[in-house]
Amino acid sequence: GSFIYGWLLNPEIGLLLTALGWLPLALLVFLALLIAPRSEVSLGLRLAAVFWGGVGATNLTLIIVDAITRIFGTPDLNTTVVVQAAIVEEFAKGLFLFGLFFWFKHLVRTPLAGAALGIMVGAGFAFIENIMYFNNAYLQGGWDTLWATVVLRAGMSFFLHSMATMCTGLFI
């Protein structure tokens, strides 16, 4: 499904964009497996967490940001960074974890299980966001801008989404 999304976003290099997004995703999934063994968090729940991060939280963020833009107009860069990244994205990612806490407490029995699920939600979110960023970088500046963005996003900032949501999961 993700390769189809990448191809639809950019038929020219969409498959490459998706493949570049898979590398850090795989690393974070491995990290989450180390934190909480499979006996503690089921494979299905892990997949649901990645799916929520990639599809649910990403789309919910886009819907909320669109609503904010319609109501208040196009925000400046500072508002985008403070409101969208710090509030809207973390709310959207954390919604899955809060839902588990309130309706399915028996599925998350320890703080480490919550942390592992937080990593998975954040990884799914960052995966889709990276594909979008990679595409925009390529369209705006070609291959040089794409590779610089891959290094910065996939190599460094990708982990921020997972670590922030990991803290939410650990807390819950």
N, C-alpha and C positions, 0 to 999 in steps of 0.2 A: 504494500500500500504506500509506503513512504517513497519508494522509487517512482511510483505513478505520480505522486504529488510533486516530486522534484521535476519530473519530465513535463508535467502540465505547467509548472511555474516557468520553466525555461527548457523547451525541447532541444536546444542546442547543447547545453551542458548540464541539464537537470540531474542526470544519473550520476555524474561526477560530484555535484553538490551534495546529493544524498549520501554517497559513499564517504565523502569527507565528514559529514555529520555523524556517520555511524562509528567512526574511530573513538571519539571521546565517550560516546554513549556506551560502547562495549566496556570501556575502562570503568565507568561508573557503575554499571551493572555488576561487574566483577567485584568492585569495592563493596557494594551493598550485600553481595553474597558472603563476603568475609565478615561483615558486621553482624549479620543475623543469618544463621544457617537456615537451610530450606525447611528443616523441621519446625522452625519457629514462625516462618512466614511462607505461606503456600505459593507455588509458582503462579497460580491463577491470580492471586492477590497482587503479586509483583507485576504481572502483566497488566492488570487493571490500573495499577499506579502509573506505569509508564504511559498507558493509553490515555488516562485522565490528563497527565501532564502535557502530552503531545497534542491531543485533540480537544479535550474538555477545557483545560485551563488556558490554552492558547486562544481558542475561539471565544471563551468567556472574556478574556482580557481584551480582545479586539472589539467585542460588542460593547463593553463598558467604556473603553477609550473612545469609540465612535459616539456613544451617547454623551460623554463629557464634552467632546468636540462640538457636537450639535447644540448643546445647551450653552456652553461658555465660549465657543469659538476655538480656533486653532491655538493651542498653548505654545508658550515659548519653550526654549530648551530646558530651562531650570524647572519649570512646572512638569514637563514631560519626565524628566529624571526623577523628581521627587514624588510626583503623584503616580505616574504609570509604573515605574520600576519598583518603587518602594511600597506602594499601597495596593494598587490594582493587581499587579502580577502576583504578589505574595498572598493576597486574598484569594485569587483564583486557584493558585496551587494548593493553598492550605485548606480549601473547601473540601477536598477529597478526604484529607486526614481528619478534619473535624467531623465529617459525616461518618467516618469509621468509628470515631470515638463515641458519638451520640447514638448511633443505630446498630453498630456491629462491634461492640467492645470486646467480645470474645475472640475476634480475629487478630487483635493487636494486644498481646499479653504483657509485653515488656517495653521499656523505653528504647532498647536497641532495635526492636521490631519496628517501632514508630520511626526511628532514625533511618532504618533501611528503606522503609516505604517513602519517607521524605526524599531520600536520595533518588529513588526511582521516579517520583513525580517530577522533581526538578530536572532530572536527566531527560525525561520525555519532553518537557517544556523547552529546554535549551536545544534539544535536537531539532525540533521544528523551527524554533527561532533562528538557529544557525543556518538552516537551509535558506530562510528568507534573507538573512543578512548576507550570506554568500552570494545569492542571486543579485541582490542590490549592488554589492561591491563589484561584481563582474559587469553589470550593466552600466555602472557609473564610471568605472576606470579600467576595465579590461582585466587581463590576467595578472598584472602586477598588483592591482588593488585587491583582487580575489585572494592571492596567496598571502598578502599582508593581513587580510581579514581572517583567513583561516588560522594563521599563527596566533593572532590576538584572541579570537573568539574560541576556537577549538583547543588552543593550547593553554589559555589562561582564564578568560572570563566564563567559560562553559561551566566550570566547577562552582562558581558563585551561586547559580540557581540551585544546584543540588545541595550545597552546604547550607544555604539559607532555609530551604525547605526541610533539610535534615534537622535543623534546630527546632522547627515547628513540630515535626514528628516526634522528636525526642521529648519536647515539652508535653505534648499531648499524651 
